[in-house]
């Protein structure tokens, strides 16, 4: 069975991403076509990239990098849950991604974004990063608006149609994850 990591891409105190990531995980865990695990990058305490060698060499020297590598390597595909900060993904998620290379390679990725405009620009930012890492990004994405899917910009109350959007994205992540597994 495929293993899909749902990566919570914000470490900010009071972050909206935790409610969003838990919601995505709850929807995913109703499915029987893959196993899903929520991974909070905050749990790994990754400082700004501090490895002396490029990630593509896989010569990690820091315990936090080794732990991060071991976790990410267990997955066949991913869902990145990202906020949009200044028209891009969070610095914390970008940093966490930058720590690794081969652990992301030849795996599928889908996106759930939240922000003023549904985090469309943050997702586009992540698509460019995913391409460089040899990841297959799926077309379907979930865009959550701070105006319509949150009360007072902080209490997560997704519109009813959003669950279908999550399942469509997961359908594609699972299909592509299975196909990409043959490349690894």
Number of C-alpha atoms within 10 A of each C-alpha: 9 17 18 26 24 26 22 25 29 24 18 12 6 9 13 20 23 19 15 22 23 15 17 23 19 13 16 21 14 11 13 9 15 17 17 24 16 18 17 19 19 15 10 15 14 18 12 13 14 12 13 10 11 13 18 14 10 15 13 19 12 12 11 16 23 16 13 20 19 12 14 21 16 13 21 28 32 27 27 21 25 30 30 21 15 9 17 18 24 19 14 21 21 17 16 20 22 16 24 24 17 17 22 22 22 21 27 28 29 28 30 29 26 26 23 18 16 22 26 25 19 24 27 15 16 24 20 12 15 19 12 11 20 15 21 21 23 20 13 18 21 24 22 25 20 22 14 15 21 18 12 10 15 15 12 20 16 17 12 9 8 15 16 12 16 22 18 15 21 27 17 19 27 24 15 21 25 19 13 18 14 8 9 9
